[in-house]
Amino acid sequence: PGLTEDTVYRFWIRAVNEYGAGPLSEVAEISVGALPLVTAPTLVSALYENCTMTWEWSPAIERGKLVHSYDLKVERMNTSAELLIPFDGNSSAPYRVSVATVSSDTWTEAVPGETYRAAVRARSDVATSEWSAWSASSFCISEPQVPNPPRRDSVEVKAGRVQLIWDVVTSEMAGNDDLDALGVEYDIWGKPYPLSLETQWRRLYQLPAYEAGAQALSPSVAMDTFPETPVTATWGFKLRIANRNGYGNFSQELHLSTGQLASAPLQLAASVAGNGQIVLTWLAPISDGYIPLTGYQARCGSGPWEDVANTKFTHEMLFSPPAGLVTCEVRA
């Protein structure tokens, strides 16, 4: 009765006899309901090499008394083996660093492929906090590598619909994560352009990279951009890889039109000029694929395609035809 919660009290005691009271004892401090409060640590980095994991935690809420020391507890979850790491300070020189690294160099229980978690507690001169909640499950796997950007699948090109493909992620790209653990994912983000639309990047798809038995799933996805944006719109796409510890960095952006392939040029005609030259003429296609044409390409026989400006409808090329007929082609 009479004590205030979250307050630190000092007490002295002395002995009394018939001659009076003796000297006071040394001071004793008692904290009333003032245990420091701590939150769970967070894994901030990890490396497959040497099974290295680094946790960070927020400074304790002191609640009336200086916190000068911490303890970090790391547990290997499948065996319950624990490592206790004290970080000792004192009221004159409190321990202010709130980050710690564990590796197989300092703890033999740190083994790749196993699952770990960590907790922290705080200490003052008069009280030690309860252990914080456990961190999320953590693994000594490296951050995923930056993947190559996605690309358009040219097998199916349709206005208002984008078919994206990308490279299959390997275990090395996924930070040496276990592919059979089913924790490796593709994270695809996108946004329409131009920037004047004031739209933000947003997640479009999260897709597992593997199924049971470490069987790779198809690295592709189809997205309908119409009717959200016109079939003449331009979109940006980017990709990152996730493993069981979290996400890596995004790839470079892919910018592409949501239109489609142009139709074939019309009324192609060929004539033979002098000096072995063939003259091709044509008309513009009925459909430009909902985006301006950037040019034409022409060839005769199995020769290389030759580029032609989008404003031209005729092209001369040197060609030595074999005996008989030869096929010439133009595409937009």
C-alpha positions in Angstrom: 0.0 0.0 0.0 1.2 3.5 -0.8 3.7 2.4 -3.5 3.3 3.7 -7.0 3.6 1.4 -10.0 6.5 1.9 -12.5 8.5 3.6 -9.8 12.0 2.7 -8.3 12.3 3.0 -4.5 15.4 3.1 -2.3 15.4 1.5 1.1 17.9 1.6 4.0 17.7 -0.3 7.3 19.4 0.2 10.7 19.5 -1.6 14.0 18.2 -0.1 17.2 19.0 -1.0 20.8 18.6 0.8 24.2 21.3 3.2 23.2 19.5 4.3 20.1 19.7 3.7 16.4 22.9 2.5 14.6 24.3 3.5 11.2 22.3 3.0 8.1 22.8 0.0 5.8 23.8 0.2 2.2 21.0 1.3 -0.1 18.7 -1.3 -1.7 16.7 -0.3 -4.8 13.4 -2.0 -5.6 11.5 -1.5 -8.8 7.7 -1.6 -8.4 6.2 -3.0 -11.6 9.0 -1.5 -13.6 10.5 -4.5 -15.5 12.0 -3.3 -18.8 10.1 -4.2 -21.9 11.7 -5.7 -25.0 10.4 -6.8 -28.4 11.4 -9.7 -30.5 14.6 -9.4 -32.4 14.6 -9.4 -36.3 16.9 -11.3 -38.6 18.6 -8.5 -40.7 21.1 -10.6 -42.7 22.3 -14.1 -43.2 24.9 -16.0 -45.2 25.1 -19.6 -46.3 28.9 -19.5 -45.8 29.7 -20.4 -42.2 26.0 -20.5 -41.4 26.0 -16.8 -40.4 23.0 -15.0 -39.0 22.7 -11.5 -37.7 19.8 -10.3 -35.4 18.9 -6.8 -34.4 16.5 -5.6 -31.7 15.1 -2.3 -30.6 16.3 -0.7 -27.3 14.3 -1.7 -24.3 11.6 0.5 -22.8 13.4 1.2 -19.5 10.4 2.2 -17.4 12.2 4.2 -14.7 15.6 2.5 -14.5 18.6 2.6 -16.9 18.9 -0.6 -19.0 22.6 -1.3 -19.3 22.9 -4.9 -20.5 21.2 -7.4 -22.8 21.1 -11.2 -23.3 20.5 -12.8 -26.6 19.2 -16.4 -26.8 19.4 -18.3 -30.0 17.7 -21.7 -30.4 18.2 -24.4 -33.0 14.5 -25.4 -33.2 14.7 -29.1 -34.2 17.1 -29.9 -31.2 16.2 -27.1 -28.8 20.0 -26.5 -28.4 20.5 -22.9 -27.1 23.2 -20.4 -27.2 23.1 -17.6 -24.6 25.2 -14.5 -25.5 25.5 -11.8 -22.7 26.2 -8.2 -23.6 27.3 -6.7 -20.3 27.4 -3.1 -19.4 26.9 -1.1 -16.2 25.1 2.1 -15.2 28.2 4.1 -16.0 28.9 2.5 -19.3 25.7 0.9 -20.7 25.8 -1.5 -23.6 24.2 0.5 -26.5 24.7 -1.9 -29.4 21.6 -3.9 -30.3 22.9 -6.3 -32.9 24.6 -9.7 -32.7 25.9 -12.2 -35.2 26.1 -16.0 -34.7 28.0 -18.4 -37.0 29.4 -21.9 -37.1 32.7 -20.3 -36.1 31.2 -19.4 -32.7 28.6 -22.1 -32.3 28.8 -25.6 -33.5 25.0 -25.9 -33.6 24.9 -23.4 -36.5 24.4 -25.8 -39.4 23.0 -25.0 -42.9 19.6 -26.4 -43.5 18.4 -26.1 -39.9 15.9 -23.6 -38.5 16.7 -21.0 -35.8 15.0 -18.3 -33.8 16.1 -15.8 -31.3 14.9 -13.9 -28.2 16.3 -11.0 -26.1 16.0 -9.7 -22.6 17.2 -6.5 -20.9 18.9 -6.0 -17.6 19.1 -3.0 -15.2 20.6 -2.7 -11.8 17.4 -3.7 -10.1 15.5 -5.9 -12.6 15.8 -8.3 -15.5 13.0 -8.3 -18.1 11.1 -11.3 -19.2 12.4 -12.9 -22.5 10.9 -11.2 -25.5 8.8 -13.2 -27.9 10.7 -15.4 -30.3 11.8 -13.9 -33.7 10.4 -15.4 -36.9 12.0 -18.7 -37.9 15.3 -18.0 -39.6 17.7 -19.9 -41.8 21.4 -19.5 -42.6 20.8 -18.9 -46.3 22.1 -15.9 -48.2 20.0 -13.1 -49.7 18.5 -14.1 -53.1 20.5 -12.8 -56.1 19.1 -10.1 -58.4 17.4 -12.0 -61.3 17.4 -11.1 -65.0 14.4 -9.0 -65.9 11.2 -10.7 -67.2 10.6 -10.6 -70.9 7.6 -10.9 -73.2 6.8 -14.4 -74.5 6.5 -14.0 -78.2 4.5 -17.2 -78.7 1.3 -15.4 -77.8 1.0 -11.7 -78.4 -2.5 -10.3 -78.0 -3.6 -6.7 -77.4 -4.5 -5.9 -73.8 -2.8 -9.1 -72.6 0.8 -9.6 -71.6 2.5 -13.0 -71.4 5.7 -12.7 -69.3 8.4 -15.3 -69.0 11.7 -15.3 -67.0 14.6 -17.5 -66.1 14.1 -20.5 -63.7 15.7 -19.7 -60.3 18.4 -22.1 -59.1 19.3 -22.9 -55.5 22.4 -20.7 -55.8 20.3 -17.8 -57.0 17.9 -18.4 -54.1 20.8 -18.0 -51.6 21.4 -21.7 -51.4 17.9 -22.3 -50.0 16.6 -25.9 -50.1 14.3 -26.0 -53.1 12.4 -29.0 -51.7 11.5 -26.8 -48.7 9.0 -25.0 -51.0 10.0 -21.6 -49.7 11.4 -20.1 -52.9 9.0 -17.8 -54.8 8.8 -15.3 -57.7 7.5 -11.9 -56.8 6.2 -10.0 -59.8 5.3 -6.3 -59.6 4.0 -3.9 -62.3 2.5 -0.5 -63.1 1.1 1.3 -66.1 3.0 4.2 -67.7 3.5 7.1 -68.2 4.4 8.4 -64.8 1.8 11.2 -65.2 -0.8 8.7 -64.3 0.6 8.9 -60.8 0.2 5.1 -60.3 2.4 3.2 -57.9 4.2 -0.1 -58.3 2.1 -2.9 -57.0 2.4 -6.7 -56.5 0.8 -8.6 -59.3 1.7 -12.2 -58.5 3.5 -14.3 -56.0 4.2 -17.7 -57.5 6.0 -20.7 -56.1 9.1 -21.6 -58.0 9.1 -25.3 -57.2 6.7 -28.1 -56.1 7.4 -31.2 -54.1 10.4 -33.2 -55.2 12.2 -29.9 -56.2 10.3 -29.9 -59.6 10.6 -26.5 -61.2 7.3 -24.8 -62.0 6.8 -22.8 -65.2 8.3 -19.3 -64.9 5.6 -17.6 -66.7 2.3 -15.7 -66.1 -0.3 -14.0 -68.3 -1.9 -10.7 -67.2 -4.8 -8.9 -68.7 -4.0 -5.1 -68.8 -7.3 -4.3 -70.6 -9.8 -2.8 -69.5 -7.7 -1.2 -66.7 -5.6 0.5 -69.3 -6.2 0.9 -73.1 -4.7 -1.6 -75.5 -2.3 1.2 -76.5 -0.8 1.5 -73.0 2.7 0.9 -71.8 3.5 -1.1 -68.7 6.5 -1.7 -66.5 7.3 -5.0 -64.9 10.0 -6.1 -62.5 10.8 -9.3 -60.6 12.5 -10.4 -57.4 13.2 -13.7 -55.7 12.1 -14.7 -52.2 13.5 -17.5 -50.1 12.6 -18.6 -46.6 14.4 -15.6 -45.0 12.8 -12.9 -47.2 13.1 -11.0 -50.4 16.1 -10.1 -52.6 16.4 -6.9 -54.7 14.3 -6.3 -57.8 15.5 -6.9 -61.3 15.8 -4.1 -63.9 12.5 -2.9 -65.2 10.9 -4.2 -68.4 8.8 -1.6 -70.3 6.6 -2.9 -73.1 3.5 -2.0 -75.0 0.3 -3.9 -74.3 -0.5 -3.9 -78.0 0.0 -6.8 -80.4 1.9 -7.7 -83.5 1.0 -5.8 -86.6 -0.7 -7.6 -89.4 1.1 -8.4 -92.7 1.8 -5.6 -95.2 -0.5 -5.6 -98.2 0.0 -6.1 -102.0 3.7 -7.1 -101.9 5.2 -7.0 -105.4 8.7 -7.7 -106.7 10.5 -6.7 -109.9 14.0 -7.2 -111.2 16.0 -4.2 -111.9 19.5 -4.1 -113.4 22.7 -5.2 -111.7 21.0 -8.1 -109.9 18.8 -5.8 -107.8 15.3 -6.8 -106.8 12.8 -4.0 -106.0 10.0 -4.7 -103.5 6.9 -2.6 -103.0 4.0 -2.9 -100.6 1.3 -1.1 -98.8 0.9 -0.5 -95.0 -0.8 -3.3 -93.0 -4.4 -3.0 -92.0 -3.5 -3.1 -88.3 -0.4 -1.6 -86.7 -1.0 -3.6 -83.5 -2.4 -0.6 -81.7 1.0 1.0 -81.5 3.0 3.0 -84.1 5.1 1.0 -86.4 8.8 1.3 -85.9 9.8 0.0 -89.3 9.7 -2.9 -91.8 12.0 -5.8 -92.6 12.5 -7.4 -96.0 14.3 -10.4 -97.4 14.5 -12.7 -100.4 15.2 -16.4 -100.1 16.9 -17.4 -96.9 19.0 -14.3 -96.6 19.1 -12.0 -93.6 16.3 -9.6 -92.9 17.1 -6.0 -94.0 15.6 -3.0 -92.0 13.4 -0.5 -93.8 12.2 2.8 -92.3 8.5 2.9 -91.3 7.9 5.7 -93.8 9.1 3.7 -96.8 7.0 1.3 -98.9 9.7 0.2 -101.3 13.1 -1.4 -100.9 15.9 -2.4 -103.3 18.3 -5.3 -102.4 21.1 -7.0 -104.1 20.3 -10.7 -104.7 21.7 -13.4 -106.9 18.8 -15.8 -107.3 19.3 -19.4 -108.1 17.6 -20.9 -111.1 13.8 -20.8 -110.8 11.5 -18.9 -108.5 12.6 -17.1 -105.3 10.3 -16.1 -102.4 10.5 -12.5 -101.0 8.9 -11.4 -97.8 8.2 -8.2 -96.0 7.0 -7.8 -92.4 6.0 -4.9 -90.2 
